[in-house]
């Protein structure tokens, strides 16, 4: 019998006000059906009022000296297009010039795409789009063409993986060639294997195919005829092309927790080498030309939690690992293909996942690393900025109901330039530093009633501070060593009283202003009996639409320990009085629900992709100015097909191309390969893929 629900006809059954039940099952193991992992009684900031804080206390940060990898022109020091990369090199980082109209104040002139439920990707008039890569496309030279009915793990390990999430595009030689780096978050066997009847019926080979379909892909691209369109290079050696998988790729553990007792296993008694990466969600591109990838819902891959030592069970449970039964509902059964996923046999294996991964796309022979100094939780991703002091700062969110917002500040300083010395130095920046968790205070606690009504000062805002958890090998959390804090970071956040947020997902600093933007996707448990009620940063109970948080670090110092915060966007239908768009005329604003990923274009405008639109239409990509008179004028740029979420996005430095990952198209209860709910992109059965959109006249995206 199948252990997967199958309802016919297709009803598009949604859960928790947004995402379809099939997505909930495969992506996170029905996390919302399980108890909230955060059962700590630390005060959420609705209980904390800082009487000295006022709206006048907000401090605006200036431009920071951070760098960004761009496509603005020829790139010095780029690798030869067809040469084997014997010496990895990073293109010269090119900073953006401050536009005359003001940073983050670029005009968004496209006509908004209306909400719809079409099974296609829709872009504004005057734009076009094309599929760049789809599930099964060859990646590694010599990979076989995809054959739905003759899949093998060996083939999938050389082909483009399933359910693409994060998208990064790094230049090779300026305007002509680039490297596409993509996360493959999870698999959906219902939509991968013809005749699927349940996880128990899968062969070991099919389980290995699923493992090979996880991970990451690196694909060399070329620009099409000088336009904003890009396509994979299909001829020549393509030495950079690479697949990283959950099946066989080895990762090096770095940082203070590497080698600790928490990370040792029978197969790896030194605790320094991990096989595979799991549930890679969002990520970021570093100033030194590497890609960071966040391991998120890793808990669902493990069984046998009931057999671990009693003192370990609370730690596993805090991360969503089931400890009351051997086989949790919806188990992927990977232990049938690899026993390391059975915690009864390998109780530390789960601790080896949930980290930030760093991969060097310019060196295909390099071993990816998992950085323990950045903490372990359900990482959505990590995004880096260089502070005025020269230290590297990485911002991160823990994508769970009532979990926390973090940042990491490196011990070492960023070294400019493309020399071997600089590159080797910069590759060590994330191995040692200080990890913080955020605590937010509010200005209008007595006025927050859970309805989303604006307080009397006309804004949701307040002050906040970064609480130190660990610096190098020194712990700041009572009763926990540095290795404890980094391996069980959620428990450390509980102990110090961090602020419980509404699913902090993507967190990204503007490289032009230093301000930081956080996508808080939703939290329909807020305000329920026994759960934290609304507060000023999470102002609605039963929050199904989410909000965007803006942090302004004091004195523009991203390495500092205090900040101001506000909510420029409280998402939903603009006609709903509980929504807010930075005070902009809401009759001119596109409806938006469930912000997930954020990005910036070259002028500093904020782009937002959504996951789980609870307004009844398809997910999409939106853009808004974040400064000036157009701040809050949110406009929808594109929509994705039925059942899909919009991931990425990535806008090239010349503002001529926007890349979006179309993840899990047609993922609706009752769908199958034979009975697809979506035919995107090829007219037969649904395939996740990455698309690029561009202006037909060659002008900049958006403006």
Secondary structure, DSSP 8 states (H G I E B T S, - for coil): --SS---SS----BSTTSSBHHHHHHHHSSGGGS--S-------GGG-B-TT--GGG--------------SS--TT---TTS--SS------------TT-TT-----S--------SS-EE-TTEEEEEEEETT-B-STT-----TTS--HHHHTTB--SSEEEEEEEESSTTSEEEEEEEE----GGGTSTT---GGG--HHHHHHHHHHSEEEEEEEEESTTSS-EEE--SS--TT-EEE-TTT-EEEEESTTTTSGGG--SS-TTS-EEE----EEEEEE-TTS-EEEEE--GGGG-B-GGGS-HHHHHHHHHTT---SSSS-TT---GGGT-GGGBTTT-TTGGGG-SSEEEE-TT-TTS--EEEGGG--S-B---EEEE-TTSEEEEEEEB-SEEE-EEEEEEEEE---SSSHHHHHHHTTGGGSEEEEEEEE-BS-GGG--SB----TTSS-EEEEEEEEEEETTEE-STT--HHHHHHSHHHHHHHHT---EE-EEEEEE-TTT--EEEEE--BTTTTSTTS----SSS-BTTBSS-EEEEEEEGGG-TTSSEEEEEEEEE-B-TTSTT-EETT--GGGS--B--EEEEEE-TT--EEEEESS-TTSS--EEEEEBSSSTTBT--EEEEE--TT-EEEEEEE-TTSS-EEEEEESTT--TT--STT-S--TTTSSS---EEEEEEETTS--S--
